[in-house]
């Protein structure tokens, strides 16, 4: 872990710096083989989400400050991007960032997953569930442009991730894991309740097959009963042609 160096491109409040110091100390304790204090990865993720929230305010303050600065040097954008994309992740573990069209500094789920063996059974339960973090690009979409893409019907394991959601909600107690799971469940079923055409990445025939499998699964899992009617309606709409299914492989339909 590199030494702390915030540089001079962004103003990082003292309370955020203190939080980062504590977060770094917890990572050191977790990774120390002979250490006796082993924080859970859920606690580290909770701290990481707070750091992420703090950085949103840091970016907002930076943007507000330059609005009326007639002498602003646009090269400062490059300086800030260098800080959040390269410099800060060197000493703030399991983070990734960018500053440009998108302004982000957020925990890297991939890095947390790589450390799953160091965590508790609850940590591994969540990290092996396939549930992404809020703000991550949806795993059921193949990106075809900056803000979207086609749906991975026939490729994505819809029922597998639903089983992961059910296990986490049944067994986990960590507030941060339950919050991320609730948010992803909402996003997942929102995707599965389209208002118009469905743009799948590959074969159109895979779409109805996926929906039938999903319908069969949630019919056996009371935890998802609230979504059953919407799935039934979507299946009926696909079968009747009220919802059209298009393939991005055959003709670009995913926007951008």
Buried (B, 14 or more C-beta within 10 A) or exposed (E): EEEEEBEEBBEBEEEBEEBBEEBBEBBEBBEEEEEEEBBBBBBBBBBBBBBBEBBEEBBEEBEEEEEEEEEEEEEBBEBBBBBBBEBBBEBBBBBBBBBEEEBBBBBBBEBBBEBBEBBBEBBBBBBEBBBBBEEBEBBBBBEBEEEBBBBBBBBBBBBEBBBBBBBBBEEBEBEBBBEBBBBBBEBBBEBBEBEEEBBBBBBBEBBBEBBBEBBEBBEEBEEBEEBBEBBBEBBEBBEEEEBEBBBBEEEBBBEE
